[in-house]
Amino acid sequence: MPSVSAKSESTVRSLQYRDWDAVKSLLGQDSSAHAERAWLLEPLQKSSSQDWTSNPLWRLLDAVPGQWHSVKTFVLEQNGSLVGLIQVAPFNRARSTWRVERICLDSGISAFDAGTQLLRHCMENIWEARTWLVEVEVNHVDSLGLYRQSGFQPLSQMTRWQLSPASLEPLALRSPSLPNLLPVNTADAALLYQLDTAAMPPFVRQVFDRHVEDFQRSVLQSLMANIKLQPQEWLNGYVFEPQRKAAIGYFSISLNRTGAEPHDAQMTVHPAYTWLYPELLAHMAYLSQEACPSAPLSVVSADYQPEREDYLQQVGAERMEHTLMLSRSVWHKVRESKTLSLETLQLTEMLQGLQPNQTPAPGRMSFLTLAPDSLHTQNGIARAAKELKKKDNGKAEG
């Protein structure tokens, strides 16, 4: 690819609605799928991603400025033409961790220079982000090199598994042992947060930085999540342990009744209760067969979940795709306040405030310059003056 000319003027700015024709043309140049993935979903999220290129409502909301809309899109404009875009979104409710959703660049520019410029603009202008997260398909070597050059470090490996309808049929016939399977509501946010904390290693937990608020869904978020163009149904639930009064397993599945796409499922299992994998998977297989028997089931696992990967291999799941999860910490420099030291003190400015406004008039001068500070000192001076006066009078009489 030819490199960007040094004389070319490039600027990064927010996406505007008038840019959508150029964005559509830019996305049409990419014949293959983009490298970034969104398998690590937000808690209680209903779908893997929003198709913002075909949904006119999301197109309009993405171009409207404001903090209420979580997704931010920036475009790279060079010599009056749009040559690249980046889309980022907060990963948690505290907005301390942000995720790179997509980077799309024109084929006639340098991918490293333009991609680095877009990433640097996001990291410098989104001050609330302390950590950045991205998932890249392992076969996209150029994208991996771009993120590694920008300071991203590997965090874990993700694998997408797919169970064919033939593999789901025997699992659906099995009766799962889930006596305490309960629906999820807002009051269960603390239980799901404890389960999510126990199900991942500390270094991943630190990057995600999730809290109880991340497992609560507001009315507006529920309404926006239900606005879809494709007919989908979303179900979820969790397994409650009455003795420990804790959640030990969670599942969510997005059912596609048309069969055009596979059913998308997620699982979170406590490390001490790995026997829940067959039970939860059997329950999700039954739900998928009831919705659309001809559609496969897609499940994601991480390299720190060996029990899940071993069980998926046993039931005949096929590895479809691999991604590498990368993260990067950003420390924004805080503007330091001036400290009170001799180097920073401006003596001339200080002395100007102490100078009088008018020239003082000369007064009477006294040779007695003592400034007594106590009554005892004043009495001593008075006695000394009397004695001197007596001596002077005696000399005058003599």
N, C-alpha and C positions, 0 to 999 in steps of 0.2 A: 504494500500500500504506500502511496506517496505521502511524504510528511507534510505537515502544515507549513505554509510559507511564513517566514518571519515577518513579512510586511502585512500579513492579513490581520485584521482586527476582529477578535472574538470576544464575546460577552456572554455571560450566563445570567439569565433572568427567569422569573416565574412564568409558567405557562398561561397564555391567554386564549380566549375562545376563538379568536381569529387565526390561531396557529394550527387548528385541527386539520385543515387540508394538507398543510406541510407535514404534520405528524402522520397522517394516513399514508402519505407518499413515502415517508421515512420508514414506517413499519413494513410497507410492502417490499422494500428492498431486501429485507431479511427473510430469505427463503426457509431457513431452518428455525427451529424453536429457540427462544432466547435462553441464555445460559443460566439466568437466575431462576431459582425455584422458591416456592412458598409452602414447603411441607411443614415447617415448624409454625403452627398456627397459634393465634392468640387463644387463650382459654375461652371455651364456650362459643368459638367462632363456627358458623354454620357451613361455610363453603371455603374451599382452598384459596380462591382468589376471585375478585370481581373483574368481569370483562369490561373494563372501562373504555375499550376501543369500539365496542358495538352498542353499549347501553348509553343512550343520549342523556339520561338523567345523571349518570356518573360523569359524563363528559362536562356537563354544565356545572356540577358541584366541584369538579376538580379545577375549573377555571375561576371559581369564586374565591377571593382571598378571605382569610379568617382562620382563627384557631379552632373553630368548631369542627372543621373538616380535617380529619387526621392525615389523609394522603396529601403529599406535596410533590409537585412535578416542576422541574426546572428544565429549560431548554438552552442549548448552546447555539448562539447565532453568530455566523461568520460572514462578513461582507454582505449583510442584509439577507442571508438565507439561513434557514434552520438546518443544522447538520447533526444534531444529537439531542438526546433527552435523557433524564434520569428521574425515576420515581422512587420516593422514600416514604416510609410511614413509621410511626412509633410502634414499638413492639409491646410495651407495657403501659399501664394506665398512668404511671408516674412520668412517662415520656423521658425516662433516663436512658433507655435503650431503643435505638432506631434500627430499622431493617431496610436494606436496599432491595427494592422490589424488582427494578428493571433498569438496564442501561441499553439504549439503542443508539447506534452511531451510523453515520453515512459511510458508504463504502469508499468514498474518495478522499477520506482524511485519515490521519494517523489515529488508530484506536487508543494507543497508550497516552498520547498527548491530550486528546479530547476527553477520554475517560478519566484521566487524572484531574483535569480541570473541573469536570463536573463533580467528582468526589470531593475535591478540595473545597469547592464552593459550598457543598452541603455541610461539611464538617466545620467550616469557618462561620457559617451563618446560622446554623441551628445550634444555639448555645445550650439548650436544655439537654442535648444528647451527650452523655458521658461515655457511652459504648455503642459501637456500630456492629451490626450483624448482617451476614449475607450467606446464602446457600448457592453454591455454584456446581453445575454438572461437571463431573470429573473429566469428561471428554473435551470440554471447552478449555483447551490449554491457554489460549490467548486471554480469556477472561480470568482464569486463575492467575496468570502472570500480572494482569492489571491490578487485581486486588492485593496480591503479594507485594507488588511495587508500592502500593499506597499504604502499606503497613499492616495489612490484615494477616492474622496468624491462624493456623488450623486449630479448631476446637473439637470437632468430632466428625465422624462419617455417618451419613444417613443412607438408608436403603429402602427403596419402594418395592414392595412385594405385591403380587397379583395372584389371586385365587380364581381359577377358572370355574365356570358353572358346574362342570363335572366334579370338581373338588368340593364345591359348596354343597352339593346335594346330600352326600352322606353326613356332613356336619350338621345340616339343617334338620335331619331326622333324629339327631341325638337330643335328649332332653337335658338341658343344662341345670346344674345344681346352684341356683342363685336365690336362696330364700329371702334375702334382705336386699333385693334390688329395688331401689327407690328412684322416683323422678327427681330431677334437679330443679331447685328453686333458689331464690335469692338468699334465703336463710342458711343454705348449705355452703356458702362461699368459704367460710372458715375451714370446713372439713375438706373441701377440694384443695384449698391452699396447703394444708398440712400434707395431703397426699402428693401433691405436685412437688413439694419440698423434699419429701423422703424418696421420691422416685428418680432423682437425678443426682449426679455427683456435685460436689461443692463448686468446682470451677465453672460448670455450666449454670448452676444456680446463681452464681455471682453475676454472670453475664446477662441472664434473663431478668434478674432483679424484679421478680413478681411479688405482689402483695395480695392481701385479701380483696382489695378493690378490683384486681384484675379478673376475679371470678364472679363479679357481679355485673349484670347486664341491665342497663337502663331501658326505659320505655322507648326512647328515641333510637337506641342501638338495635333493639329488637325489631322496630319498624323498618329501619334501613336494611337490616339483614334479610327481611322477608321480601324485599323488592328485587326480584330476579326475572329474567326473561325465560329461563328454562324451568320446566315443571320439576321441582325437587321437593323432597320431604326430609326433614331433619329430626332425628330422635336421639336422645341421650339419657343416661342414668348412671347411678353409682351404687356400689355395694357397701352396705353399712355393717360394721362389726359392733354388736351391742355391748360386748364385754369391755372392749377398749374405747367404745364410743368414738370411733374414728372411721373414716372412709378408707377402704383398702383396694378399691378398684373403680375405674371410671371408663365409660365408653361413649362415643358419639359417632353417628353414622349419617351420611347424607345419601339418601336413596334417590336414584334416578329411574323414574318409571317408564321412560321412553326407551331405555336400552342403548342410547347413543353413546353414553359415557359410563365408565364403571362406577359402582358405588364406592364412596370415599369414607373410610372408617379410621377412627383413632382409638387408642387404648392407653390408659395409665394404670399401672399395677404396682402396688407396694412390693418392694424387694422381698419381704418376708412371706408374701402370699402369691408366689409364682404359679400355684395350682389354678389360679383364676384365668390364666390364658386360654385353656381349652373351653372353659365355661363361657367366658365372654365372647370368644370367637364363634362358638356354636350358637349363641343367642343372636349375634349379628348376621350369621349365615342364614338363620331362620327369617330374620327381617328382610334380608336382601332377596331371598327366594319368594317371599310373599309379595314384594313390590314388583320385581322384574326378574324372573328366573334366568333369562338369557344374558344378563349383564354380569361381568366379573366383579370381584371385590378387591379393592386396593387398600393396603395397610402399610404404614411406615414404621421403621424401627431404626434405632441408633446403635452404634457400636458398643455403648455401655449397657446394652440390654441383651446379653447373650442368651438368656432363657427364651426370650421372645423369638429370636432368630432361629434357635434350635427347634422350637415347636413349629414354626412356619415351614421349615424344611421338612419336618416329619409329615405334615399334612399335604405336602405337594405344592406349596406356593413357589412361584417363579420370580426370580430377581429381575425386575424390569429396568431399574435405573439407580445410579449411585450419585450422591452429591457430597460435597465437602462443606461443612459449616465453618465459616471463618468469622473472626471477631477482631475488633480494634478498639482500644481505649483512646479517648480524646480528652486532654486536659487543657481547657481554655485559660489563657493567662488573664488573671484579674488585675485590673488597673490599681496599682499600689498608691496609697495616700502618702503625702509627704510627712516624714517623721521629723520631730523636733530635735534638731542637732545644730551644732555650731556652723556646719557647712551650709545648711539650708536657711539659717537665719539671715535676713537682710537687715543689717544694723542701721543703714541709712534710713530705711523705711520706718524702723522702730523709733529712732531718735527724732524723726519729724513729728511724730505724735506727741512727744514730750516737750517740744519747744513751745514757748508762749506765742500767742497771736500778736501781741504788741510788745514794743521795747520797754523793759521795766525802767522806772525812774530811780535815780540814785537816792539812797536814804542816809540817815545819820550813822556814822561809824562809831563803834564803842570798843575801847581796849579790853573791856572785860568780856571775854569770849566764852566764859564757862557757861555751860548749859546744864544747870542742876536738874537732876531727875528724881530727887526725893526731898522731903521736908527737912531731913537731917542735914543735908548738904547746904540747903538755903540758910538754915540757922547758923551754921559754921561760918558762912561767908559774911553774914550780918555782924557777928561778933568780931570778926577780923577787921571789918570796916570801922567799927566803933573804936577799937584799940588804936588803929592808925590815926583816927581823928583826935583822940586824946593825946597821943604823942605829938601831933602837929600843934595842938593848942598849948601844950607844955613848953614846947620850944619857942612858941611865939611870946609867952609870958616871960620867959627867962631872958 
